Amino acid sequence: MLNLFKKNINTNLLITATVFVSTFFLKVYNSLAATFKEISGLGTSGDNAGYTANLQNISGEGLIIQIINLVLTFVGVAFLILMIYGGISWMTAAGNDTKVDKAKKILIAGVIGIIVVFSAYVISQFVVGFFSQQTLN
C-alpha cells in the first residue's frame, strides 16, 4: 500500500511540474511577445495595415488550429519529461536488468506516442486545409 502511495505522489508531482512549467513558458512567451510588439512598433503598423490581434476576428479554422497547437504544446512537454525520466531511470539502473528494461519501455512508449501525435497533427492540418479550400472554391 505504501509503494502504491509513493507511485501516486510521483505521478502527481510529475503532472504538477508539467503544468507549472508549461504555464510559466506560456506566460514568458506572451510577455516577451507583448514587449516586442510595443518596442518595435509592429502593433501600430499592423493596425494601420488592417491586421488586428482581436480574438473576436478569429475564424473557425483559426480557432481549431490554435487549439490543436495548444494541445500539442502540452503533449510535447509531456514527451520531453518522459524522455528525461526514462533516460535518468536508465542511467541510475546500475546494471539492474529489470530497471533497464523498464526505462527502455518508457523511452519506446514515449517515442511511439510522439509519432502518433505528430501523425494526428499532420492529418488534422490536412483535413482543416482541405475543408478550408473547399469552402473558398
Secondary structure, 3 states (H helix, E strand, C coil): CHHHHHHHHHHHHHHHHHHHHHHHHHHHHHHHHHHHHHHHCHHHHHHHHCCCCCHHHCCHHHHHHHHHHHHHHHHHHHHHHHHHHHHHHHHCCCCCHHHHHHHHHHHHHHHHHHHHHHHHHHHHHHHHHHHHHHHHC
